[in-house]
Amino acid sequence: MHLTHIGVPLFDRIAPSSYADAVAIGAAVLASAAYLLREYTWNKPDPFYHLWFERPQENSSAANARRNETRNIAQRLDELGKDVVIFWGSQSGTAEGFAYRLARELHQRFHLEAMAADLSDFDPETIALIPDAKIAIFILSTYGEGDPSDNATGFWEWLTKLHDRSLDSLRYAAFGLGNSEYRHYNRVVDVVDEALELCGAKRLKPPGKANDAKGSTQEDFLSWKDELFAFFRSDLGFQEHEVKYEPTLSVVEDDSLQPADLHIGEPVHSADKSAKATPTSSIGALKIKNSRELFTASSRNCVHLELDLAGHPQITYKTGDHLAIWPMNPDDDVERLIRTLGLDRHRGVPICIKGLDQGTKVRVPTPTTVEVLFRYYVEICGPVSRDTVRGLVQFAPTPSARTFLLDLSRDKNTFTEFLRRTHVNLGRLLELATGADVNTVWSIPLSYIIETLPHTQPRYYSISSSSILSPRAPTITALVSNTALPDESTASIPGLTTNYLLALSHSLADSDSPAHPQGLSYNLPGPSDALAGGKVFAHIRRSKFKLPMQSSCPIIMVAAGTGLAPFRAFIEERVRLQSIGRPLGEMILFFGCRRPDEDYIYREELEQMEKGLQGKLRIVTAFSRVHGENKVYVQDRVFEHGRDICRMVGEGANLYICGRASMAREVRKRVEEVMGTDNGWDEEEVKEWTESMKRKNKWQEDVWG
């Protein structure tokens, strides 16, 4: 098969067609490679960035009040009469949700006045001013190479420079979120705990840790929270009370509001106040120019989407960046939740959501409507935690529903076994609890739904195109996620965003039946038809995963599955550089997938580029599920080619790894093993070499899961 792009052979597209063409391309390449220019343009914060998120209907007095809030946390606690502050550092929203949940429960159980606080909302040095009559709790995520979340970078910098400063008045507890597949598992909470103790702060109890690699984040938090509450009772002498739901939010219908006053489903997120936060572009409704499925085998789908930035001059990207897609919930789940809550007649009535005290932030756009809230602003499809099931008992409409929830949430093992055979989100759980009685309505306050469910977050995908070749048409590569239940092979848990993208792809296909393979349907035209014609709400997030500035620098690329995406862009870009006479360094790509005839994505394209680069690129493949052959993983190939890796590293090569964290961990081990053996290093010398490579940005990883 001859690979083409809109009817033009790939290499004809890459190569310049005239001398003038070559000159223009060369100028573009030089401009894009100018580091200082990039530092003063791409990396420079936009002083008007916040304007993308402002709405003219917002109350100006409320906005002024927010601007006038103090950044001194000790002063803020005193102003609001709060006993406890729960600081959160969150990248995906999980730690943030835990912080708000803990604040509510401390008030309900112990009648303590507690508030959740974004670490970027306050000057970190004022944490030292918190008096010993109050308690600080830190809930902190670790991601990447042991990095803090974007909103915690200011706090992190202050903390790591504390040295001998006295924090004698600070009483604290801490909980960390991490993944043991990463080298620096829960490093952030460990560093914070050690630094606070060294400065004299009083640790109430050892920090708790969640391990996402085991899928136990919710249960880990629940266990730590129970231990914390036991400490509050036994050591701090707080009296525990019967837990009764007390809302922190007011949700009021307001028929006087007009459609123009409402948030109708467009994404809204605040500009991060952290000076070191990763810059993002504004959000736009981007049209999908082209879509195709890269494979549809073994009940798996993988989609390639090309988007159009025309009409969005404020949105630009660089090779290696991420595209953030804002998802929507499927129709069935929206309707199920509206039905079980008896809100069908209220689905379109305007609602205003407000915090009941000044320390409570509203984390969803308001004013809006129930249907919009469930479709766009809260994630109603996610699995519920045992803690949530326990909290729903108080709203059970029948004795049998109450018994069902109590039995289900009584212990960890019972709940785990239930989840192994049943896919439940909030709406499905409410249906299961009432059994065959489909007319039973749950009287759950909307405030509880908003407080309990996570608010919608974008999902990030590595851009699989080069900004030099396709500056206004970024592409992404998404493996559609459908997680099979361990004890029920006929059921699976559909991934929120990838299934939405699959439905979009099918809707754009020239087919008589563009339906989603799993039967999921979505409001694809979006709010007020803003997404009609095949559009998605998206924005760009800058990444540090970049090609070396010198094209002559050798590169080693290791990927499995859709981790190949950024390397497709890297290789494409180097093909173009070669075509205009730039010297290229040696490249080797290690790529792993299941079978060569099933999920070897971009195969023909890669093989064509390998041939055209005339020895500058080698592709080494690993297939783990070829019938009759031993399983071979990408880390095995890395080990086999250890001598080449050592030689290229000695010649100044950059090393890149992209894919799941478990794969990256194994590749890391093999690279260190071959480097240690080849150079005669001991364990400490190997570790120092690895850290040195990373400090110099010679070793870069873009991993997940």
Secondary structure, DSSP 8 states (H G I E B T S, - for coil): ---EETTEEHHHHHS-SSHHHHHHHHHHHHHHH-HHHHHHTTTS--TTGGGGG--TTS-HHHHHHHHTS-S-HHHHHHHHT-SEEEEEE-SSSHHHHHHHHHHHHHHHHH---EEEEEGGGS-GGGGGG--TTSEEEEEEEEETTTEE-GGGHHHHHHHTT-TT---TT-EEEEEEEE-TTSTTTTHHHHHHHHHHHHTT-EESS--EEEEGGGT-HHHHHHHHHHHHHHHHHHTS-----------SEEEEE-TT--GGGS--S---------TT---B---EEEEEEEEEEEEEETTEEEEEEEEE-TT-TT----TT-EEEE-----HHHHHHHHHHTT-GGGTTSEEEEEESSTT----S-SSEEHHHIIIIIB-TTS---HHHHHHHGGG-SSHHHHHHHHHHHS-HHHHHHHHHH----HHHHHHHHHTT-TT------HHHHHHHS-B---EEEEB-S-TTT-TT--EEEEE--EEEETTEEEEEEE-HHHHHHHHHHHHHSS-S----TT-----TT-GGGTTTTTEEEEEEE--S----SSTTS-EEEEEEGGGGHHHHHHHHHHHHHHHTT-----EEEEEEES-TTTS-TTHHHHHHHHHHTTTSEEEEEEES--TTS----HHHHHHHTHHHHHHHHHTT-EEEEEEEHHHHHHHHHHHHHHHHHHHT--HHHHHHHHHHHHHTTSEEEEEE-
